[in-house]
Amino acid sequence: MILAIDTSTQWLSIALYDWENEVFPYEKTWRSSRRHTTELAPAVDKILIDSGITADNLKAVAIATGPGSFTSLRIGLAFAKGMALVNHLDLIGIPSLDILAATVPPASIPLICILQAGRKNLAACRYHFDEMWKEEGETFVTTPQELSENIYTETIICGEMDHEMRRIIGRKWKKAQLCSPSASIRRASTLAELASIRLSKDMTDDPALLAPIYLHTINSIPVIE
């Protein structure tokens, strides 16, 4: 069983995944109204109790590693590391934008996954499809306006956007194909499936070395052409 946790932003998601039988006993995704530190542990307790699962039934803990909110990422990673160390579980970190990309159907055009990075900025990464969505270049920070101005070919945009962000990016309606709000939420079930692939290949992380992805500076946005 894999316990998957995503605390990258205000959206918090947890799931249990029976990776050997490909069954999800439980998943919960919600917009946290308080600090994750007060909601995460009780939510994990509830998911285990409701599913009749104990730590002894777990094989691994999967955690979203960012980019995202500094505090939110720190809380999630500390909790995941603690569970893994105390219960002798494997630990698997997955970049948060990769979780979004994995939910998008195959396409021949580029994909940009985004999440809110504070101060009206967006953390973004470009992907291309080759059997699966693969990163193309480094993660960068931009604004909705900059992102819109630098899209010159048909591009799928998926991720956290409020109404104003969707309006600005969606101005290029012939070029920017915005995923629906429901398709733009990171779900721990997707995180768990990505982690199960790594777990099957014995690709786990060292709790002492796994670190969150923080964006300390604003990188220049690449031209999307």
C-alpha positions in Angstrom: 0.0 0.0 0.0 1.2 3.5 -0.9 0.2 6.6 1.1 0.4 9.6 -1.2 0.5 13.2 0.1 0.5 16.5 -1.8 0.8 19.7 0.1 2.4 21.9 -2.6 -0.1 24.7 -2.4 -3.4 25.6 -0.7 -4.8 22.4 -2.3 -4.1 19.4 -0.1 -4.6 15.9 -1.4 -4.0 12.4 0.2 -4.7 8.9 -1.1 -4.1 5.3 -0.4 -3.1 3.1 -3.3 -2.9 -0.7 -3.3 -0.2 -0.7 -5.9 0.0 -4.5 -6.4 -3.8 -4.8 -7.2 -4.2 -1.3 -8.7 -7.0 -0.3 -6.3 -7.6 3.0 -4.5 -9.3 2.4 -1.1 -9.4 6.1 -0.4 -8.7 9.6 -1.7 -9.4 13.1 -0.4 -8.6 16.4 -2.1 -9.6 19.8 -0.7 -8.7 23.5 -0.5 -7.2 24.0 3.0 -8.7 26.9 4.9 -6.0 26.7 7.6 -2.3 25.9 7.7 -1.5 22.4 6.6 0.2 21.7 9.9 -3.2 21.6 11.6 -5.0 19.5 8.9 -2.5 17.0 7.5 -1.9 14.7 10.4 -5.7 14.4 11.4 -6.6 13.8 7.7 -4.0 11.0 7.4 -5.3 9.4 10.7 -8.8 9.5 9.3 -7.9 8.0 5.9 -6.2 5.1 7.7 -9.0 4.5 10.2 -11.7 4.7 7.6 -9.9 2.3 5.3 -9.0 -0.1 8.1 -5.3 0.3 7.3 -2.4 0.6 9.7 1.2 1.7 9.1 2.1 -2.0 9.0 0.1 -2.3 5.8 2.1 0.5 4.1 5.0 -0.1 1.7 5.9 3.4 0.9 5.0 7.1 1.3 4.9 9.3 -1.8 5.3 13.0 -1.5 4.9 15.9 -4.0 8.2 17.8 -3.9 7.1 21.1 -5.5 7.5 23.7 -6.7 5.0 25.4 -4.4 4.5 27.2 -1.2 7.7 27.2 1.0 5.7 26.4 4.2 3.3 24.0 2.6 6.1 21.9 1.0 8.1 21.9 4.2 5.2 20.6 6.3 4.3 17.9 3.8 7.9 16.7 3.3 8.7 16.7 7.0 5.5 14.6 7.7 6.3 12.1 4.9 9.9 11.7 6.0 8.8 11.2 9.6 6.3 8.5 8.6 8.9 6.8 6.4 11.6 6.8 9.0 9.5 5.8 12.0 7.7 3.0 10.1 10.6 1.8 8.0 8.8 2.7 4.7 10.2 3.6 1.3 10.0 7.3 0.4 9.3 8.5 -3.1 9.3 12.1 -4.2 7.5 13.3 -7.3 7.7 16.9 -8.8 4.3 18.6 -8.4 4.0 19.7 -12.0 4.7 16.1 -13.2 1.5 15.1 -11.3 -0.5 17.6 -13.3 1.1 16.5 -16.6 0.2 12.8 -16.0 -3.5 13.7 -16.0 -3.5 15.2 -19.5 -4.4 13.0 -22.4 -1.8 12.3 -25.1 -1.4 15.2 -27.6 0.9 16.2 -30.4 1.1 19.8 -29.2 3.1 21.1 -26.3 1.8 21.2 -22.7 2.6 23.7 -20.0 1.7 22.8 -16.4 1.4 25.6 -13.9 0.7 26.3 -10.3 0.4 29.5 -8.3 3.7 30.7 -6.9 2.6 33.7 -4.9 2.5 37.5 -5.7 0.4 36.7 -8.8 3.3 34.6 -10.3 3.1 31.1 -11.7 5.6 28.3 -11.5 5.5 26.5 -14.9 7.2 23.7 -16.8 6.9 22.7 -20.5 6.3 19.1 -21.6 6.2 17.1 -24.8 4.5 13.8 -25.3 6.7 10.7 -26.1 4.8 7.6 -24.7 4.3 9.8 -21.7 4.5 13.6 -20.9 8.2 14.5 -20.5 9.8 17.7 -19.2 11.2 20.0 -21.8 13.6 22.5 -20.1 13.7 23.7 -16.6 10.8 24.9 -14.4 10.5 28.7 -14.6 8.5 31.5 -13.0 6.3 33.8 -15.0 3.1 35.8 -14.8 -0.2 35.1 -16.6 0.5 38.1 -18.9 4.0 37.0 -19.8 2.9 33.4 -20.4 0.1 34.6 -22.7 2.5 36.9 -24.6 5.0 34.1 -25.2 2.7 31.5 -26.7 2.9 31.4 -30.5 1.7 28.0 -31.3 -1.1 25.7 -30.0 -0.3 24.8 -26.4 -2.3 23.0 -23.7 -2.3 24.9 -20.3 -3.1 22.9 -17.2 -3.0 23.8 -13.6 -4.0 26.2 -10.8 -5.6 29.4 -12.2 -8.1 31.7 -10.7 -10.8 33.4 -12.9 -8.5 36.4 -13.7 -5.6 34.2 -14.7 -7.8 32.1 -16.9 -9.1 35.2 -18.5 -5.6 36.6 -19.3 -4.1 33.4 -20.5 -7.3 32.5 -22.4 -7.1 35.7 -24.5 -5.1 33.7 -27.0 -8.1 31.4 -27.5 -6.7 30.0 -30.8 -3.4 29.1 -29.3 -3.9 28.5 -25.5 -6.1 25.4 -24.8 -7.0 25.7 -21.1 -7.8 22.5 -19.3 -11.1 22.7 -17.3 -10.9 23.6 -13.6 -11.8 20.1 -12.6 -9.0 18.7 -14.7 -6.5 21.2 -13.3 -6.4 20.0 -9.7 -3.5 17.9 -8.6 -4.7 14.6 -7.1 -2.8 12.3 -4.8 -4.2 9.3 -6.7 -2.1 10.4 -9.7 0.9 11.0 -7.4 0.5 7.4 -6.1 0.4 5.9 -9.6 3.6 7.7 -10.6 5.2 6.6 -7.3 4.2 3.0 -8.0 6.1 3.0 -11.2 9.2 4.1 -9.4 8.6 1.7 -6.6 8.3 -1.2 -9.0 11.8 -0.3 -10.3 13.2 0.1 -6.8 13.7 3.8 -7.4 13.2 5.3 -4.0 14.6 8.3 -2.2 16.9 8.8 0.8 14.9 10.7 3.5 18.1 12.5 4.5 18.7 13.8 0.9 15.2 14.4 -0.5 14.5 18.1 -0.6 11.6 20.2 -1.9 11.9 22.2 -5.1 11.8 25.9 -4.2 11.9 28.8 -6.7 14.0 31.5 -5.1 14.4 33.6 -8.2 12.4 34.4 -11.3 13.9 32.8 -14.4 13.2 34.2 -17.8 10.3 32.6 -19.6 11.2 30.7 -22.7 9.4 31.6 -25.9 6.8 29.0 -26.7 7.1 28.4 -30.5 
